[in-house]
């Protein structure tokens, strides 16, 4: 993004994708405090070196982390960011209490310094959501759903004594109510999904109650599924907002970046680690194929003297995992299809199928598991939960429950379909057939392993069709300590990644292998001959004219070391410098000759003009001599009249206004105007505007004024009914510069654009005036073009850049350029606007008074002040009226009077939080009283 030198908002939006996805897809593990728990492939699409769009693909989000984390690990970052970054008022709105109460984050939070860092990260995430283009209501719904996931995790169950079923414990009734409110569903419907299963057999509904373990599994599966779909929706939304807006027929260049999880070997390795290590096995095989097999095959084909470098081929491991029908994933799918199959039957099937395989070892002892010897070493996997995670099913009725949620986002998430690669497709609705929704958990669909295998296949097809470059990350130590290098840990990674062999093939091999035609065309200039033939002989002649050594000539191409290109570039550079000298001398000679010729022509032309002037003078003298010889009567001179004195000189008629002089700020670049006289001056065109152009300009101006009146005026207006002093009307660039010409550095104003709905920020910079376009995003956020921060209002934007400089010069705004008077030309458009609701009958606001095209300069100061006071009073009265009308609506808390977004069942969430707190205080009081009784302490009031 930095190298493409773009100046559109798209670059900044693409850069904001990374912190956004890291917040929702990364987590702390024992190996890395910011470990990617998903795979990401981003495709950057270019046209003529300018980025036109981007597309994201995500692979295998570790959803099980939502409900369970091992010792020393945390949940996804976003949960901690929310607790640290949300204000007390916002936590109450979403129904969030103290983080130590939530089971899904293990009651762990962090130190004060860590919480402060998380708070800053939360602000970055909110800014990224605004920058990319998420609507405010979407953000609110998304955070309410995440809060619902946490509340759902606190729901616990206990056996029902009467019928052997389970019920929600009394202590977690409030959490169930809170989760239902945060999800936007009925509490009873959510309870049914947790404690029982509904199925239809021959037209009859059969209700089967869950055991306590089944109810807990249903709770956790709902939480995992909801979080996974929220993450998939974020990726889909990003792809929509960053899609290229070009003709589909136009061919775009593409750079793809794959950022995927590394090899993992933890104390406990589950289904997710198996899929992650499978992806690494596949990528290692691709690495070996590209670095070793293809390169050495090229040497043999060209009959080069080459000693074969051996490398560790991991193809047998891939066959063990991916082969059909007896590969590990195929056997897992086979077992997942049997309702009675268990994790033990799956392990037994593996032990019998892979007996004798060198890369597979059965589990030892009582632990239900198995071991696989990967390219990076032996990994022992715990088989518990393999079948359930591979099935990836929802409890019955959950999909129908969430489709009917009053939270639109949750309804969209469960109406969407899942592609073969596991990608959420919100705009493709799943076919809901009556009677089959109740059996959603038993419908045939692709397993998680099959989805991952298919997505991996698509990814590798992209890799093999591209020209890859590899970046290998090496961990210096296992303690996550800075500045510490453990040689054994580093050496182990160098060995199993194949980097030692890679270094050898890079040292002994030939990294640059151009064809004869390519080399002769590029370096034929070294022979200093015209018409070089593109043949092998020409290439050899070129190389013999240099002092290069160590290259080899093959059958169809040349083979060079990596440093040969640098040496050849030096030879070419010498010739280029010589060519510059030749060009300099020749151009000097040519222009000197042209100059002398031009001087001779000018002298000859001057001599001809002088001769013609002499002839004309002689002719005039001859004509005058002839005229003097004629006899003529004298002509009388006219009488002079004396001017009559006037006792009272009449008053001068009013003179038309003198046009304002041109601005001293001459235009030089689209962004800068020099103030100094030595700066380059741009000569403006003097063509008159045609009638059609004037008409179009007037239409654009009117449309922009309507846009401001209908969508912006109430947002910009202050509490006292006036506009900020820095907001100027629809003035031109030159008028803005004239206002700032004698102002201090950093003095600024914001003007309404004349040709588009939007604003322009103009401020006095160092020696020049700078103009920045303020872009209005579809989600009603304000962004300075090229900046990486979105703002909820213009006032917030101005305040921010009074403390933080504007890129690239990092100059801060200082004092606003206020209006000279209420009659100022640039304030006229704002005075003519009618703000607020319609006036009462018989009352005429100042904005509806006839507004002249130009305020009269003869109006007294008293009248001007009265008009201003009347206008402010009218605005204040209208705003008070609006406040009275909107008392039942939640206050925005933001400038501009825009309505703030709230969760759909905000009141239900608030009641549930009160119930939880009341139950907690009652239980605390009861426990204190029982302790007091046990100690025989009387009349003790618990505090």
N, C-alpha and C positions, 0 to 999 in steps of 0.2 A: 504494500500500500504506500510505503514511503518512497519507493523507487519509481513508481508510476507517475509521481508528480501530479496527481489529480487535485482538483479543487472543488469537488462536489461533496455533498453530504453523504453519498454512498460509501466513500472510503471510511469515514468516521463510523458509520453504522456497522460496517463489516468488522472494524476493529473492536467495537463494543460487544460483539458476539462472544468472544472468548471469556471475559469475566462473567458474563451472564450464564454460559453453560457450565463454567467451573463451579459456580455457586450451587447449581442444581445437580451436577453430576460428579463432583469431586468430594473426597472425604479424607479424614486422617486415618492412616493405617500404621501398623508397627514399623513399616519400611519408609513411609513418606507422609509428611503432614498435609500434602496437597495431591493425593493420589487420584488419578483419573479412574473412576469406576465405570467407565463406558468407553467405547471406541468412537472416534470422530474423524470423518473424512470431509474436508471442505474443498469445493471446486470453485476457483476464482476464474471468471471468464472475462477475457480482454478483447478489445477491438481497437486496432491501431494504438497499442500501448496504453490504452485507457481502460480501466476496469468498468465493466458494464453490469455485473451482477455476481451473485454467489449462490451456491447451493450446499446444504449440509446433509450428511448421512450419519446416523448414529447406530452403534452396534452394542447390544448386550448390556443394557444398564443393569447394575447389580441391585435389583429391587429388594432382595432379602436383607440388605443393610438397613432398610427402613424399620424393620421390626426386630433386628438382632445384630449386635456388634460384639466382637470378641474383646478380651481384655486389652487395654491400651489403644482401642480404636474408638471412633466416633461415628455418628450418623452423618448424613449429607450436610454440607456447610450451611445451606439455606435456613435450616431450623435454628441454628445458633445465631445466624445473622439477624433473624427476625426478633429473637428475644433481646438481642443487644441493641438493635436499631430502632425498634418501634417505641413510640412514646407510651406513657401510661394510658393516655386516652385511646390510642390506637389498639393497645393490647386489650383494653376493655371492649372495644368495638369487635375485635376478632375472637374474643373469648379465650385469651391466653393468661394463665396465672404464673406463679413462680416456676422457673424451669426445673427445679428439683422435684416437682410433683409428677413429671411425665416419665413413664416407663420406657418409651421408645428412644429417649435420649439418655437413659440410664441414670437420670438425676445428676449427671455431670455437666458442669458449665465451664468455668475457667476463672482465672485471676482477673483483677481489675484491668490490667494492661491488655490481656487477651480480649476481654469484653470491649475495650475501647477500639481495638483493631477490628473486631467483628462489626462494631457500629459503623466504622468507616467503610467496611466492605459492603454492608447493607445499603449505604448511600450510593456506592458505586453500582450495585445491582439495580436499584431504583432508577438511577440515571441511565443505565444501559437499556432498561425496559422502555424508558421514555425516548431514548435516542433511536432505538430500532423501530419503534412505532406502536407499542402496545397501548391500547386504550386504558383509561383510568379504571373503568368498571371491570375490565378484564383482569387488571392487576389486583383489584380488591377481591374479586371472586377467587382468583388463584390462591391468594394468601389465606382466605377463609377456608378453602379446601385443605390447604396444608395444616391449618390449625385443627380442622376436623380429623385429619389423620392422627395427629398427636392425641386428641381427646379420645378417639376410638381405641387407641392403645391402652388407655386406662380403664377400659371396661373389663371387669372381671366377672366370673361366673361361679355359681355354687349349685350343688344338686338340689332338686325339688323333691321333698320327702314324699309327696302324695303319689305322683305318677312316674317317678324315676327319671324325669327329664331334668333339664337345667334351667336356671333363671339367672338374671343379672343380679349381682349382689347389691345389698342396700347401699353400700358405700359408693358404688359406681353408677347409681341411677342418674345422678347429676351429670356425669361424664357422657352417658348415653344421650341424654337430652341435649347436651352441648354439641355432640357430634352430629346429631340429627339437624340441629339448627344451622350448624356450619356447612353441612352438605345440602341443606335446603329440602329435606325430606321429612316425612312424618316419623315420629319416634316409634310408634307401634310397628310400622312397616319395617324399619331398620332392625328392630328387635326380632321380628319373625325371621329375617334373613340370617340372624346370628344363631338362633337357638333351634331352628327346625328347617327341614327341607320339604318343599312342596313338589310333587310330581303328579303327572296325569297318566292314568292307565285305563284304557278302554272308556274314556270319557269321565272317569271318576278321579277326583282330586284326593291324593293320599298324602297325609302329613306325617313325617317321621321326625321325631325329636333327636337332637344331637346329644352326644355325650359331652362331658366337660372339655375333653381334648379336642373333639370335633368343633365345638363352639369357638375355642381359642384359635384353631386353625382357620375357621371361617373369618374371624375378626382380622387375623394377620393377612390373609389372602386379599381381603377387601382393601386394607391399607396399602399393600404392595401394588395391587392393580391400579388403585387411584393415583398413587404417586407416579407409577410408570406411565400412565396415560397423560398426566400433567406434563411430564418431561417430553413425551412424544409430541404433545400439542405445541409446546414451546418451539421445538425444532421445526414443525410444520409452519408455524406462524412466522418464524424467521425466514424460512424459504419463500413464503408469500411476499414478505416485505422487501426482500433483497433480490427478488427475481429480476432478470434483465428485461429492460423495456426496449427491445430492438426487434427489427424484422426477423421473423424465424428463418427466412431464407439466407440471412447474413451468417457467414461462417465465423465463429468466434474461436480464438485461441484459449487454451485452458492450462492452468497450473493447479494441480491437486496436491493437498497436504494431508497426509495421514498421521494422526496423533492417536496412538492406541496404547493400551495398557502393556506393560512389560511382563516378563516371565515372573510368576509368583509361586512361592513355596513358604506357606505359613505353618504355624503349629497345627492348625485345623484347616484342611483344604476341602472345599465343598464343590458342588456342581458348577458354581461360577468360576472357580479357579481352573477346573477342567476345561471349560470353554475358552478362558483367557489363554491358557497354555497351548490349547489347540490352535488358536489364532497366531500365537508366536511361533509354533512349529511351522505353520504354513508360510509365514513371512520369512522365517529362517531358510526354508526350502527355496523360496523365491530369491532370496539373497544369494544363496549358493549357486543357483541356476544362472543368475545374471553375472556374478563376479567370477565364478570359477568355470562353470561348464561352457557358457557361451564364449568367454574370452579364450580359453584354452582350445576350444574347437576352432576358433578363427585362426589361431597360430598353426594348428595342424593342417588346416585347409590351405593356408598360404605356404606350407612346407618350410616353416621357420625352424631353426635349431632351438628346441625348447624341451626342458626337463619338466615332466608333469608334476604338478603340485597336488598332493592328496589332501582331501578335506573330509570332514565328517558328514556323510550323507544321511539325512533323517527321513528318507522316504519310507522305510519300514515302519516308523512310528506313525506316520500319516495313514498308512494302510491299516494299522491296528485301530486307529480312531475312526476313519472315514469309510473304510471299505464296505461294500454291500454284497451280500446281506449279513455278513458276519462281523462287521465292524462294531466298535463299542457303542457308537451313537445309534446304529441300526438296532442293536440288541436292546438298547434303552427304550427306543420307540416301541419295539415289539412288546416289552414288558409293560410299558405305560398303557398299552391298549387293553390289557387284561385287568378287569376291575379287582380281581382277587390277588393280583401280584403285589409283592412287597419288596422292600429294599433288600431283604435277605434273599428272596428268590432271584433278584437281579444279580446279586453278587455271586450266587451259586452258578448262574448261567455264564457269567464272565469266567469263573474259575474253570468250568468245563470246556468252554470254547477256546480259551487262550492258554491252555495247558501246554507248556513247552515253549511258549513264545519268549524270546530273549528280553523283550522290552516290557513284559508284564509279570508282576509278582502278586500272588494271593496275599490277603491280609493275615496277620499273625495275631494269636491271642484271641481275646474276646471282642476286640474292636471290629465292628462291621465295616470292612473297607477293602481297598486294594492299592497297589503301587504301580506306577508307570515310570519307566526310565526314559526321561525326555532328553533332548539334546543338551539341556542345561543341567541335568542331574536327575536323581531319583526323587519323586514326589509321592507321598502317601495321601490318598484321598479317603475321606470319611463318607461312606455311602448313604448315611441317613439323610432322608429328604430328597434324594435324587429323583425318584419317581414323581413326587408331588411337584417339584420345581419344573420338571420336564413337561408335565401335563399342563401346568400354568392355567388352571381352571378357576372360575368364579363360583361362589355359592349360588344356589338356585335363587331366582327372582331378583338378584342384585342388579343385573343389567336393566331389567324393566323398572326397578325402583329408581335408579339414577337417571334413566332416560326421562322419567316424569318429574325430575327435580325442578324446583322453581329457580334454581341457579342455572342460568343458561349455559355457562361454561361446562358444568358437570354433565348436563344433558348432551352437549356436543361431543364430549369425550366418549360417552358410551353409545352414542348413535353412530359413531364413525366405525369404519372397518379396519382390519389389520391386514397388511399386505403379506406376501409370502416371505419377505425379509423381516417381518415383525414391525414394520413402520406404520405408524398411525396415519390414517387418511381421513381427516375430518369432513371433507367435502364429498366423500363417497359414503352414502348411508348404507348401513347393513340392512338386508332384507329381513324384516321382523314378521315372521309368519305366526298367525294366531295359533296358540296351543303349543308352539315349540319354545316360546320364551321361558316357560317354566322349567324346561329341561336344558337350560343353557349350559349347565355344568357337564352335561353328557353329550353335547353336540360334537360331531367330529370336526376337529380343526387341527392345524399344524401344531406340533409340539414346539417347545422353546428350543430344543436342540435342533430340530429340522429348520426352524426359522434362522437360527444362527448359522447353520451349515450353508443354507442357501444364500444368506447375505454375504458370507465369507467367499463363496464362489463368485458372486457378482463383483466383489471387491477385487479379487485376484484377476478377474478378466480385465478390469480397468488397469491394474498394475502391469500386466503383461503387454498391454497395448500402448504403454507410455514409455518415456525415457526416464528411468528412475534415478534419484540421488538419495543416498542413505545418510542419516544422522544417528549415530549410536550414542546412547546416554550411559555413562558409567558412574555407578555410585561409589564414592570414595571410602565410605565406611558404613557399618550397619547400625550405628548409634545415632544417626541423624545429627552429627556434630559438625560445625563448620571448621574448616582449616585442618582437618584430620584426614590423613590418607593411610588406609590399611592396605599394605602391599598385597597381602594374600587375597583379600576380597577383590581388589582390582584385577589381579592376575587371573583369578577364577573366572571373572566376567569376560576378560579378553580371550580366554581359552574357549568357553562354551559359546560365545558369540561368533567364533571363527575369525576374530580380528587379527590374531597372529598370522594365520594363513593369508588374510587379506593384505596385511602389511607386506608380506613376502611377495605376493603376486603384483602388488603395486610397485615394489622396489625392482623386481626382475622383469616385470612385464612392460608393455607399451600402451600407455593410456590414450595416446592420440594416434588414430589410424585413418588418415585421409586417403581417398582414392587418387590415382594419377591425375585425372582431370581436375579434381578439386584443388590439388596442390599446385599444379602448373598455372591454373587460372589465378590463384591467390598470390603466388610468389614469382610469377614469370617476370615481373619488373626487375628482379635482381640480375637478370642477364642483360638488361639495358638494350634490348633488341625489339624491333616491331614484329608483330605477327608470330608469336611463339605458338608452336603446335602443342596441343594438350596430350602428350604421349609420355611413355615411360622414359624415353631418351632425354626429353626436355627436362624431366624431373631430376634425372641423374646429373645432367649438365648444371642445373641450378644448384644442386647440393655440392657438386665439386667446386663451384665458384665460391663456396663458403668454407668455413673452418669447422663445420659440425662433425662430430664423431658419435658413434654409438647407435646410429639409426640402421634400420634393415629394410631392404627392398623385397617385397613379396611378389606374388604373381599378379595381383590386381590392385595393390595398394602399398603405401609406405607405412612403416612402423616407427614411431618416435617416442622418446621418453617425455615426461611432462615438462622438463626444462627446455626442450628444443624449441617450443613455441616462443618462449621469451627471447632466445637467441636470434631466431629468425625475425622477430619483431624489431630487434635492435638494428639489423641490417636494413630492413625496410625504412626504419626511422632515419637512418643516415641518408638514404636516397630522398626521402621526403624533405629533409633539411636542404639538401643540394637542389632539389626542385624549387624550393622556395627562393633560394638565392638566384637561380636562373630566371624565375618569374619576376623577381624584383628588378633585376637588371633589364630584362626585356621590356617590362612595363615602363620603367623609367625612360628607356630609349624611345619607345613608341609615343609616350605622352609628351616627351620633350620635343620630338619631331612634330607632333600634332600642335603643340603650343607655338612653335616657331612659325608654322604654316598659318595658324590663326592670327598671329601678330602681323605677319606680312599682309594677310587679307584685310585686316583692320586698318593698317596704314594706307593701303591702296584705296580703300573705301573713303577714308578721311581726306585723301588728296583729291579724289573725284568730287566729294562734296564741297571742298574749298574752291575748286575750279568752277563748279556750277554756281556757287555764291558770288564769285567775282563776275561771272557773266551776267547774272541777274542784277548786280549793283550797277554795272555799266549800262544795262538797258534802262534802268530807272533814271539814271542821270540824263540819258538822252531824251527821255519822255519829259522830264522837268524842264530841260532847256527849250524844247519846242513850246511848252505851255507858257513860258515867260514872254515869248515873242508876241503872243496875242494881246489885243487891247481889250480891257474889261473895266466896268464901272465898280467903284468901291461899294462894299456891302456895309450898311450901318450896324453898329454894335447894339445889342439889346440893353435896355435900361435896367439897372439893378434896383430892386425893392428892399427897403430896410425892414427887418422883422419887427412887428409890433410887440411891445412888452406886455406880458400877461401878469396881472397882480396876483392871481391865485392859480397856480398850475393844476390842471385837472389830475385826478387820481389815475394811475396807470391801470389799464384793464388787466384782469387776472391773466397771468401768463400760464401756458400749459406746463405741466410738471416736466422738469428736466429729467431725461432718462438716466437711470442709475448707471454709473460707469461699469465697465466690465470688471469682473473680479480679478484681483491681483493673483489669485490662486489659479495658475494656468494648468490645464489638463495635460497629464503626461502618461499615466498608466490608468487602467481601470480602477485601481485602488488608491493611488497616491497623487497628490498635487503639490508641486514645489512652491515654496513661498519666496525663495531667494530670487533676485533678478538674474542670477547666472544660470538658473535652471533652464532646461530645454523647454521651449514654448511650442505648443501645438496650435496650428492655425485652424480655427473653426471654419466650417463651410458657411457661405453667405447665401445659399440658395433659399428662396422663399418657400414657405410651406404651401402645398397645394390644398385645394378645398377638400379633397378626399382625405388627405392626411390630417387636416384640422378636424374633420368630422370624426375620424377614428380616434384621435387623441381625446376629443371631448367625450366620446362614448366610454373609453377606458377610464377616464377621470371620474365620470359619473358612476361607473360600476364599482370602482375602488371606494368611493365615498359611501355608496350603499353598503358595501362589505364592512366598512368601518362602523357605520351607524348600527347595523343589524347584529354584528358579531363581536365587535371590539370595544365600542364606546363604554359600555357598562363595566368591562373588565379593566379598562385603563383608568376610569374616573376614580378619584380619591374619595375618602369618606365625607369630606366637606363639600362634595359636589363639583369640584374643579378638576381640571386636568393637571398632571404633573408639569412643573415648570420646564422640564426637558423635552416634553412632547410638543413638537411643532406640526403645523398642518401639512398640506400637500405642497411643499415648496420644492424648488428645483435644486439640483446639486450646486449650481453657482450661487443661488441665494443662501444656501446653508454655509458655503465657504465665506461669503461676505459677512455673515453674522459672526463667524469664528476668527476672522482675520486678525483682530486686535485682542483676542482673548488669551488667557494663560494656557500653558501646556495641559493637556488632558481635559480641557473644557469640551463638552459634548452636547449633542442634541439627537433626538430620534424623530425622523420625519416619515410621513406616509408616502409610500411609493406612488409615482404618477402613472406607471404603466402596468402595475400588477397589484393584486391584493397582498400587502405585506409592508414591511418597514425597512428603513435603512438607518444604520447608526453612523453618524458623522462626528469625528472629534479632531481636535487640534493636536497633531503629533509633532515630533521633532523636525522642524523645518518644512513641514508639509501638512496637508489635511488628508485624513484617511477616511474611507467610506467602506462599511461592511454591510452586506445584505443580511437581514434577519429573516430566516425562513420559518414559515408556519407549517408544522407537521400535521398530518391527518389526525393525530391524537391531541391536538390543541396545545402542543408544546412549542416554545420559542427557542430557536437555535441560531447562533451566528454561524454563517456558512464557513466550514472548515474547523469549527470548534468541536470538542468532544463532550460537551455538557449541554443538557436540555434544561429548560426552565419553565416553571408553571405560569409565569406572568412576565410582562415587560419590566415591571418594577423589580422583580427578583433578579432578572438578567442584569439590570443596571447596577444593583447593589453588589452582585457577585463580582462584576468586572471593575468595581471601585476598589476591590481588595485583591483581585487576581487579574494579571495582565492579559491582553488579547494577543493570541498568536498571529504572526510569528515574531512580532517586535516586542511582545510582552509589555506594552504600555498600558497603564491603568487610567481609568476615567477619574476625573477629579471633581470639578464643579459643573453643574448643568448650565447650559446657555439659556437663560430665561427669556421670556417675552419682553420686548421693549415697552409695550402697552397693550391694552385690550383691543386696540384698533390696529394692531400690527397686521401686515398683509398675510403673513404665514399662519396667523391664528384665525383668519376669516372662515376657513372651511369648518373648523371646530365650533365656532360660535353659531354657525348656521345649522348645526346638527340639532335634532330634537331627541333628547335623552329621556329615559324613564317611561312610565306608562302614560296613556292618554290623559289629558287634563280633565278636571271636572267640568261639568256643564257651565258655561258662562265664564270660564277662566281661560285665559290665553297665555301660554308660557312665552318666555322671551324668545325661544327658538322658533316660534311660529309667527313672530313679527316679521314684516317684510324685511328681508335682508338685502341691502344694496350690493351691487357687484363689487364695490369698493367702499369701505367706510369713509365718511366725510371727514376731511382733515380739519374742518371748522368746528367740530363738536367740542363743547367745553369739557374741561376736566371733571367738573361736577357731574355732568350728564354721563360721562364715561364711567365714573365711579358708581353712580346709581345703577347703571345698566349691569355692571359687574356684580354688585350686591344683589340685584334682583335675580340675576342668573344663578348665583350660588344658593340663594334662598330657595329658588325653584328646584334646583337639583337636590338640596337637602330634604325638602318636603317630599319629593318623589321617592328618595331612598328610604325615608322613614315610613312612607306608605308601603313600599315593597317589604320592608322588614316586618311591618304589622301583618301583612298578608301572608308572609312566609314563616310565621312563628311555629307552625306545626311541622315545618320541614327542618331537617338537620342543617345546622350552620356549616358553612363551607370551611371556615378557618383559613381560607386563602383569599388573596386579594382578587378583586374583580367580581365578587358576588356570585361566582359559578357554584352550582350545586355539587356538593361532595358526594362521592360514591360510597355506599354502605353495603355490607352483606345483606342478602335478601331477607333473612330472618334475624335481624339484629336484635329485636326485642326478646325473641326466644333464647338467643345466646346469652343475653344479659341475665335473664331469669335463671338459666341453668348455672351460670357462674355464681349467682347469689345462693343458690341451693347447695352447691359444692362447698362454698365458704361457710355457710351456716352449718352444714353437716360436720365439717372439719372442726369448727369451734366447739360444737356440741360434744363431739367425741373427745376433744382435748379436755374439755371441762369434766366430762365423766371420768376420764382416766386420772385426772388430778384428784378428784373427790375420792376415788377408790384408793389411791395411794395414801391420801390423808387418813382414811378410815383404817387402813392397814397399819398405820403408824400411831393409831389412837390419838390423833390430833383433832381437837374439837374447835369449832367456831373459826375455821380457817376459810377465808374467802379466796378462791383461786383468782389470780390476776391474769 
